[in-house]
Amino acid sequence: MQRHMQATYWQIRKRLFELLSCDGRRSRSGQDLVEYALIVGFIAVACGALIPYTATESMRAIYSRIAEILTNSTSQT
């Protein structure tokens, strides 16, 4: 049992060292993740901005009502 715990300790220590070390591969993968998140965010904002222009009349009425409610709620404070 002692040997198993000692081996587990070294595996955990090795993995912790890998995570904390600043090798290029690890930092690059984090950078890729941030870039993908920015791209997805840009696409979401662009789609949100285009929805009112591509929507049907009933959907435009709903968006207009929501915008009116939000405008009134911010002007009351």
C-alpha positions as a Python dict, from the first residue, in 0.01 Angstrom:
ca = {
    (1, 'M'): (0, 0, 0),
    (2, 'Q'): (284, 238, 84),
    (3, 'R'): (438, 186, -259),
    (4, 'H'): (107, 260, -434),
    (5, 'M'): (63, 584, -239),
    (6, 'Q'): (419, 688, -319),
    (7, 'A'): (366, 620, -690),
    (8, 'T'): (41, 817, -685),
    (9, 'Y'): (218, 1104, -509),
    (10, 'W'): (483, 1120, -781),
    (11, 'Q'): (221, 1105, -1057),
    (12, 'I'): (30, 1391, -900),
    (13, 'R'): (349, 1590, -851),
    (14, 'K'): (454, 1531, -1211),
    (15, 'R'): (112, 1636, -1344),
    (16, 'L'): (110, 1947, -1126),
    (17, 'F'): (454, 2041, -1256),
    (18, 'E'): (332, 1995, -1616),
    (19, 'L'): (34, 2220, -1552),
    (20, 'L'): (238, 2492, -1385),
    (21, 'S'): (527, 2491, -1629),
    (22, 'C'): (521, 2749, -1904),
    (23, 'D'): (600, 2538, -2205),
    (24, 'G'): (489, 2676, -2541),
    (25, 'R'): (247, 2396, -2622),
    (26, 'R'): (32, 2453, -2315),
    (27, 'S'): (19, 2831, -2344),
    (28, 'R'): (-58, 2806, -2717),
    (29, 'S'): (-356, 2579, -2658),
    (30, 'G'): (-494, 2830, -2408),
    (31, 'Q'): (-448, 3106, -2660),
    (32, 'D'): (-637, 2903, -2922),
    (33, 'L'): (-926, 2860, -2679),
    (34, 'V'): (-945, 3236, -2622),
    (35, 'E'): (-939, 3300, -2996),
    (36, 'Y'): (-1223, 3054, -3054),
    (37, 'A'): (-1426, 3213, -2775),
    (38, 'L'): (-1377, 3558, -2932),
    (39, 'I'): (-1487, 3429, -3272),
    (40, 'V'): (-1797, 3265, -3126),
    (41, 'G'): (-1877, 3585, -2934),
    (42, 'F'): (-1842, 3796, -3249),
    (43, 'I'): (-2071, 3563, -3442),
    (44, 'A'): (-2330, 3576, -3162),
    (45, 'V'): (-2326, 3956, -3155),
    (46, 'A'): (-2349, 3977, -3534),
    (47, 'C'): (-2645, 3737, -3540),
    (48, 'G'): (-2815, 3930, -3263),
    (49, 'A'): (-2771, 4254, -3454),
    (50, 'L'): (-2912, 4107, -3775),
    (51, 'I'): (-3218, 3936, -3625),
    (52, 'P'): (-3441, 4247, -3619),
    (53, 'Y'): (-3371, 4316, -3987),
    (54, 'T'): (-3436, 3963, -4107),
    (55, 'A'): (-3738, 3896, -3889),
    (56, 'T'): (-4102, 3895, -3990),
    (57, 'E'): (-4339, 4177, -3895),
    (58, 'S'): (-4473, 3998, -3587),
    (59, 'M'): (-4119, 3936, -3464),
    (60, 'R'): (-4029, 4301, -3528),
    (61, 'A'): (-4324, 4406, -3315),
    (62, 'I'): (-4199, 4186, -3031),
    (63, 'Y'): (-3845, 4327, -3059),
    (64, 'S'): (-3982, 4681, -3065),
    (65, 'R'): (-4187, 4616, -2752),
    (66, 'I'): (-3886, 4469, -2572),
    (67, 'A'): (-3672, 4767, -2674),
    (68, 'E'): (-3943, 5004, -2550),
    (69, 'I'): (-3965, 4826, -2214),
    (70, 'L'): (-3588, 4833, -2171),
    (71, 'T'): (-3568, 5200, -2263),
    (72, 'N'): (-3842, 5287, -2014),
    (73, 'S'): (-3683, 5080, -1739),
    (74, 'T'): (-3347, 5254, -1773),
    (75, 'S'): (-3499, 5602, -1784),
    (76, 'Q'): (-3692, 5546, -1458),
    (77, 'T'): (-3383, 5496, -1244),
}
